[in-house]
Amino acid sequence: MAVLLLPFLCAATSIATADAPPSPYRIVGYATGWEPGQTKDVGKIDTLIFAFAQLKDGHVMLDNEHAAGLQKLLALQSDNPKLKVDVSVGGWSVGGFSEAASTAEGRQLFADTAAQMLSTQHADGLDVDWEYPGHHESGIKSSPEDKTNFTLLLKAVRASLDRIGQKDGKHYTLSVAIADGPFVSGVDIPAINPLLDWFNLMTYDFVNANTPTTGHHTGLHASPLIKGDGRTTDRAVQQFLTAGVPPQKLLIGAAMYGREFVDVKPEHDGLYQTYGKFQSMLPWPVLKQHFINKQGYVRHWDDAAQAPWLWNAKTHSFITYDDPQSITAKAAYVKAEHLGGIMYWEQTTDPTDELLDVMWKRLSN
């Protein structure tokens, strides 16, 4: 009897989640793929952003493999009609943006192929992830003209989306994945604001292989140990608010992974210290199973930054990450600042939806 009832119980759980009352705040998740077991929680997500479409010879496109991945996400809408599925183009180290944006013809080609791709695939919007206009840290080409051309590119995309949306009878959304601090020096934030439905603030990776010290890679506020204008989520939000972006258009980022540094100087249990090498990125399940208060890694909590870290005194290894406590703090911050919600990278690194569930519960209550 239990075996016979199981499909009905699973179906009931799926329906109950899908019919849950909507939160006044949004949860937007990037997804490079989809784990079937996560379908039970898809009703907690406002928008899934498939990562990534390709930019090839100025065309925004999906090869067969990526198109099949997108269709797996779109299939979730059959039982969850409120779910939106967008497509992101770009990502770290993906070039071609500066070149495409440099001419009117290139901008139009980018815009028209992106709009046609969304219409053909029956997706709901485009997310532009150019990392970053006017910068070449990721190894891509850049130009001093990127700041002007990025605005012109988004204008062309918005116009193409509106044209094809009128034909298709829908509003195609337009968002950007965007950094903060010095990494938006090549972006005219007030100029692009009217063109966008929302901003996905990449408030993670604040410390990485290119930074001189360890630290909180997705910290909410400034640690007492942070130097100068070091990056934090709150500082990013204030930067965009000061530029005139309405708070409800800002979604702050949460990370479903950690960053490990080795050969770290031991002062302050490794926090904001120089290091020998950036070791690896660690998904949330791996952190739980092998690292948090295990194998000599001791969890610490920074009250000021509202962020955890791990320190291994024997190996001088340091790990920075998000967890349920820090995500709870981020949700409270979203409410206090009247922001739009939380965005996260990346769906498959939280296969049991533990961190997603924390976001949903804290933003819904």
C-alpha positions as CSV (number, residue, x, y, z in Angstrom):
1,M,0.0,0.0,0.0
2,A,2.8,2.4,0.8
3,V,4.3,1.8,-2.6
4,L,1.0,2.5,-4.3
5,L,0.4,5.7,-2.3
6,L,3.9,7.1,-2.9
7,P,3.2,8.7,-6.3
8,F,0.0,10.3,-5.0
9,L,1.8,11.7,-2.0
10,C,4.6,13.1,-4.1
11,A,2.1,14.7,-6.5
12,A,0.2,16.3,-3.6
13,T,3.5,17.7,-2.2
14,S,4.3,19.2,-5.6
15,I,0.9,20.8,-6.0
16,A,1.0,22.2,-2.4
17,T,4.3,23.8,-3.1
18,A,3.3,25.3,-6.4
19,D,0.1,26.7,-4.9
20,A,1.9,28.3,-1.9
21,P,1.0,32.0,-1.4
22,P,3.4,34.2,-3.2
23,S,6.1,36.1,-1.2
24,P,6.2,39.9,-1.5
25,Y,9.9,39.4,-2.3
26,R,11.3,37.5,-5.2
27,I,13.8,34.6,-5.4
28,V,15.7,34.3,-8.7
29,G,18.1,31.4,-9.2
30,Y,20.7,30.8,-11.9
31,A,20.7,27.2,-13.1
32,T,23.3,25.5,-15.2
33,G,21.2,22.3,-15.0
34,W,18.4,20.7,-13.1
35,E,18.2,17.9,-10.6
36,P,14.9,16.1,-10.8
37,G,14.6,15.9,-7.0
38,Q,14.5,19.7,-6.8
39,T,11.2,19.9,-8.7
40,K,9.3,19.6,-5.5
41,D,10.5,23.1,-4.5
42,V,10.2,24.9,-7.8
43,G,7.1,26.7,-6.5
44,K,9.4,28.7,-4.2
45,I,11.3,30.2,-7.1
46,D,10.0,33.3,-9.0
47,T,12.5,33.1,-12.0
48,L,15.1,30.5,-13.1
49,I,17.8,31.9,-15.3
50,F,19.4,29.3,-17.5
51,A,23.2,29.7,-17.8
52,F,24.3,30.2,-20.5
53,A,23.5,31.1,-24.0
54,Q,26.6,31.7,-26.2
55,L,27.7,34.8,-28.0
56,K,29.3,33.7,-31.2
57,D,30.3,36.0,-34.0
58,G,28.0,38.6,-32.6
59,H,25.0,36.3,-32.5
60,V,23.2,35.3,-29.3
61,M,22.5,31.6,-29.7
62,L,22.0,28.2,-28.0
63,D,23.8,25.1,-29.3
64,N,21.8,21.8,-29.2
65,E,23.2,20.8,-25.8
66,H,22.3,24.1,-24.1
67,A,18.9,24.3,-25.8
68,A,18.1,20.9,-24.4
69,G,19.1,22.1,-20.9
70,L,16.9,25.2,-21.3
71,Q,14.0,23.0,-22.3
72,K,14.3,21.0,-19.0
73,L,13.7,24.2,-17.1
74,L,10.9,25.3,-19.3
75,A,9.2,21.9,-18.8
76,L,8.8,22.8,-15.1
77,Q,6.2,25.4,-16.1
78,S,3.7,22.8,-17.0
79,D,3.0,22.2,-13.3
80,N,4.1,25.6,-12.2
81,P,2.7,28.2,-14.6
82,K,3.8,31.1,-12.4
83,L,7.4,30.1,-12.9
84,K,9.4,32.3,-15.3
85,V,12.4,31.0,-17.1
86,D,14.9,33.4,-18.6
87,V,18.2,32.9,-20.4
88,S,21.5,34.5,-19.5
89,V,24.2,35.2,-22.1
90,G,27.8,35.6,-21.1
91,G,29.5,34.7,-17.9
92,W,33.0,35.0,-16.5
93,S,35.7,35.0,-19.3
94,V,33.1,35.1,-22.1
95,G,34.2,37.7,-24.6
96,G,32.6,39.3,-27.7
97,F,30.5,41.9,-25.9
98,S,32.8,44.8,-26.4
99,E,33.1,44.0,-30.1
100,A,29.4,43.4,-30.6
101,A,28.5,46.6,-28.8
102,S,31.0,48.8,-30.6
103,T,28.8,49.4,-33.7
104,A,25.1,50.0,-34.4
105,E,25.1,47.0,-36.7
106,G,26.6,44.8,-34.0
107,R,24.2,46.0,-31.3
108,Q,21.3,45.3,-33.6
109,L,22.5,41.8,-34.5
110,F,23.0,41.0,-30.8
111,A,19.5,42.4,-29.9
112,D,17.6,40.7,-32.8
113,T,19.2,37.3,-32.3
114,A,18.6,37.4,-28.6
115,A,15.0,38.3,-29.0
116,Q,14.5,35.6,-31.7
117,M,16.2,33.0,-29.5
118,L,13.8,33.8,-26.6
119,S,10.7,33.6,-28.9
120,T,11.8,30.4,-30.6
121,Q,12.5,28.7,-27.3
122,H,9.4,30.1,-25.6
123,A,11.5,31.6,-22.7
124,D,10.5,34.7,-20.7
125,G,13.4,37.1,-20.7
126,L,17.1,37.8,-21.2
127,D,19.8,38.3,-18.6
128,V,23.0,40.0,-19.9
129,D,26.1,38.9,-18.0
130,W,29.0,40.9,-19.4
131,E,31.9,40.6,-17.0
132,Y,32.6,43.5,-17.2
133,P,32.2,46.6,-19.5
134,G,35.4,48.5,-19.6
135,H,37.3,45.8,-17.8
136,H,39.5,42.9,-19.0
137,E,40.3,41.1,-15.7
138,S,38.6,38.0,-17.0
139,G,40.7,37.9,-20.1
140,I,38.2,39.5,-22.5
141,K,38.6,42.5,-24.8
142,S,37.4,45.8,-23.5
143,S,37.3,49.4,-24.6
144,P,37.0,52.9,-23.0
145,E,33.9,53.2,-25.2
146,D,32.2,50.2,-23.4
147,K,30.4,52.5,-20.9
148,T,28.5,54.3,-23.7
149,N,28.1,51.2,-25.8
150,F,26.7,49.1,-23.0
151,T,23.8,51.5,-22.6
152,L,23.3,51.5,-26.4
153,L,23.4,47.7,-26.5
154,L,20.7,47.4,-23.8
155,K,18.6,50.0,-25.6
156,A,18.7,47.9,-28.7
157,V,17.9,44.8,-26.8
158,R,15.0,46.4,-25.0
159,A,13.6,47.6,-28.4
160,S,14.0,44.2,-30.0
161,L,12.3,42.5,-27.0
162,D,9.4,44.9,-27.2
163,R,9.0,44.3,-30.9
164,I,8.9,40.6,-30.7
165,G,6.9,40.7,-27.5
166,Q,4.2,42.6,-29.2
167,K,4.0,39.9,-31.9
168,D,4.1,37.1,-29.2
169,G,1.7,38.9,-26.9
170,K,4.0,39.0,-23.9
171,H,6.5,41.2,-22.0
172,Y,10.0,39.8,-22.3
173,T,12.0,40.8,-19.3
174,L,15.5,42.3,-19.4
175,S,18.0,42.0,-16.5
176,V,21.7,42.2,-16.0
177,A,24.1,40.3,-13.8
178,I,26.2,43.1,-12.4
179,A,29.1,43.6,-10.0
180,D,29.8,46.6,-7.8
181,G,32.6,48.8,-6.5
182,P,35.3,49.4,-9.1
183,F,33.8,46.8,-11.4
184,V,31.0,49.0,-12.5
185,S,33.2,52.0,-13.5
186,G,32.4,51.0,-17.1
187,V,28.6,51.1,-16.5
188,D,26.3,54.2,-16.6
189,I,23.9,52.9,-13.9
190,P,21.4,55.8,-14.1
191,A,21.2,55.4,-17.9
192,I,20.6,51.6,-18.0
193,N,18.2,51.6,-15.0
194,P,15.1,52.5,-17.1
195,L,15.8,49.8,-19.6
196,L,15.9,46.9,-17.0
197,D,13.3,45.0,-15.1
198,W,15.7,44.3,-12.3
199,F,19.4,44.1,-11.4
200,N,21.0,40.8,-10.3
201,L,23.7,42.1,-7.9
202,M,26.6,39.6,-7.9
203,T,27.4,40.2,-4.2
204,Y,29.7,37.2,-4.0
205,D,33.3,36.4,-5.1
206,F,34.4,39.6,-3.2
207,V,37.6,37.6,-2.4
208,N,39.0,35.3,-5.0
209,A,42.3,34.2,-6.7
210,N,42.9,37.8,-7.8
211,T,42.5,39.5,-4.4
212,P,45.5,40.0,-2.0
213,T,43.8,38.6,1.1
214,T,41.1,36.2,2.3
215,G,37.9,37.5,3.6
216,H,34.1,37.1,3.3
217,H,33.4,36.4,-0.3
218,T,29.7,37.2,0.1
219,G,29.6,39.2,3.4
220,L,26.6,41.3,4.1
221,H,28.3,44.1,6.0
222,A,31.9,45.2,6.6
223,S,34.1,43.2,9.0
224,P,36.2,45.3,11.4
225,L,39.2,43.7,9.6
226,I,38.2,44.8,6.1
227,K,40.4,47.5,4.6
228,G,39.3,50.7,3.0
229,D,36.4,50.4,0.6
230,G,36.5,46.6,0.5
231,R,33.4,45.1,-1.1
232,T,30.3,44.0,0.8
233,T,26.7,43.4,0.0
234,D,25.5,46.5,1.8
235,R,28.1,48.7,0.1
236,A,26.9,47.4,-3.3
237,V,23.3,48.1,-2.5
238,Q,24.1,51.6,-1.3
239,Q,26.1,52.3,-4.5
240,F,23.1,51.4,-6.7
241,L,20.6,53.2,-4.5
242,T,22.8,56.3,-4.7
243,A,22.8,56.0,-8.5
244,G,19.0,56.2,-8.5
245,V,18.0,52.6,-8.8
246,P,14.7,51.9,-7.0
247,P,15.2,49.4,-4.1
248,Q,12.6,47.0,-5.4
249,K,14.7,46.5,-8.6
250,L,17.7,45.3,-6.6
251,L,18.2,41.6,-5.9
252,I,21.2,40.8,-3.7
253,G,23.3,37.7,-4.4
254,A,23.7,34.6,-2.2
255,A,26.3,31.9,-2.9
256,M,25.5,28.2,-2.7
257,Y,29.3,27.5,-2.6
258,G,32.4,28.4,-0.7
259,R,35.9,29.5,-1.6
260,E,39.0,27.9,0.0
261,F,42.4,29.5,0.4
262,V,45.5,27.7,1.7
263,D,48.9,28.7,3.2
264,V,47.0,31.5,5.0
265,K,48.6,33.7,7.7
266,P,47.0,32.6,11.1
267,E,46.2,36.0,12.6
268,H,42.5,36.4,13.3
269,D,41.9,32.8,12.4
270,G,42.8,33.5,8.8
271,L,40.2,36.3,8.3
272,Y,41.4,39.0,5.9
273,Q,44.9,37.6,5.8
274,T,47.4,37.1,3.0
275,Y,47.5,33.6,1.5
276,G,49.7,31.3,-0.6
277,K,47.1,30.0,-3.0
278,F,43.4,30.0,-3.9
279,Q,42.6,26.3,-3.6
280,S,39.0,25.6,-4.9
281,M,35.3,26.3,-5.0
282,L,33.3,24.0,-2.8
283,P,29.5,23.4,-3.3
284,W,27.3,23.5,-0.2
285,P,26.8,19.8,0.2
286,V,30.5,19.2,0.1
287,L,31.0,21.9,2.8
288,K,28.5,20.2,5.0
289,Q,29.7,16.7,4.5
290,H,33.5,17.3,4.7
291,F,34.4,20.7,6.1
292,I,32.0,22.5,8.5
293,N,33.4,21.5,12.0
294,K,35.1,18.5,10.5
295,Q,38.7,17.5,9.7
296,G,40.0,20.3,11.8
297,Y,37.9,23.0,10.1
298,V,36.2,25.1,12.8
299,R,33.3,27.4,12.1
300,H,33.5,31.0,13.1
301,W,30.9,33.8,12.9
302,D,31.5,37.4,12.2
303,D,28.8,39.4,14.0
304,A,29.6,42.6,12.2
305,A,29.7,41.1,8.7
306,Q,26.9,38.7,9.4
307,A,29.0,36.0,7.7
308,P,30.6,32.6,8.6
309,W,34.0,31.3,7.8
310,L,36.0,28.1,8.5
311,W,39.6,28.0,9.8
312,N,41.9,25.0,10.0
313,A,44.7,25.9,12.5
314,K,46.7,22.8,11.6
315,T,46.7,23.3,7.8
316,H,46.3,27.1,7.7
317,S,43.3,26.7,5.4
318,F,40.5,29.2,5.2
319,I,37.0,28.8,3.7
320,T,34.4,31.6,3.2
321,Y,30.8,30.7,2.3
322,D,27.1,31.4,2.8
323,D,25.0,29.2,5.2
324,P,21.4,29.3,6.7
325,Q,22.4,31.9,9.3
326,S,24.0,34.3,6.8
327,I,21.1,33.9,4.3
328,T,18.7,34.6,7.1
329,A,20.5,37.8,7.8
330,K,20.4,38.7,4.0
331,A,16.6,38.1,4.0
332,A,16.2,40.4,7.0
333,Y,18.3,43.0,5.2
334,V,16.1,42.7,2.0
335,K,13.1,43.4,4.1
336,A,14.7,46.3,6.0
337,E,15.9,48.0,2.8
338,H,12.7,47.2,0.9
339,L,14.7,45.4,-1.8
340,G,13.3,43.2,-4.5
341,G,14.6,39.9,-3.2
342,I,17.5,37.5,-3.4
343,M,19.3,36.0,-6.4
344,Y,21.6,33.0,-6.1
345,W,24.3,31.1,-7.9
346,E,23.7,28.2,-8.5
347,Q,20.8,25.8,-8.4
348,T,22.6,22.5,-8.7
349,T,25.0,23.3,-5.9
350,D,22.1,23.1,-3.4
351,P,20.6,19.8,-4.6
352,T,18.4,19.3,-1.6
353,D,17.2,22.9,-1.7
354,E,18.3,23.5,1.9
355,L,19.5,27.0,1.3
356,L,16.6,27.8,-1.1
357,D,14.2,26.8,1.6
358,V,15.8,29.2,4.1
359,M,15.4,32.1,1.6
360,W,11.8,31.2,0.9
361,K,10.8,30.9,4.5
362,R,12.6,34.0,5.7
363,L,11.3,36.1,2.8
364,S,7.8,34.7,3.0
365,N,7.2,35.3,6.8
